[in-house]
């Protein structure tokens, strides 16, 4: 799972760090999602261990667990942009 994480966009940005004035919304979204997926993948073993001690869940799905964790991370992180824009520019 998550074998697709190194994208052309990410490589381009890494190679041109400090030289870019701006990036597109699509590229920013791509980087955001990939960063969350990478972080979830790296953290999953620790998170799974913590979940096992905190809950009465009999079995944690090893295949979907990291992905579900990544989706939860995205949901939390997507709340932050609301604080970056003036109220008249917010959608909802």
Residue pairs with C-beta under 8 A, 6 or more apart in sequence:
1 41
1 63
1 66
1 67
2 37
2 38
2 40
2 41
2 66
5 34
5 37
5 38
5 41
7 30
7 34
9 27
9 30
9 31
10 30
10 31
10 34
13 20
13 23
13 27
13 31
23 31
32 74
32 77
33 74
36 70
36 73
36 74
36 77
37 70
39 70
39 73
40 66
40 67
40 69
40 70
40 73
41 66
41 70
43 69
44 65
44 66
44 69
47 69
48 60
48 65
51 57
51 60
52 60
61 68
82 90
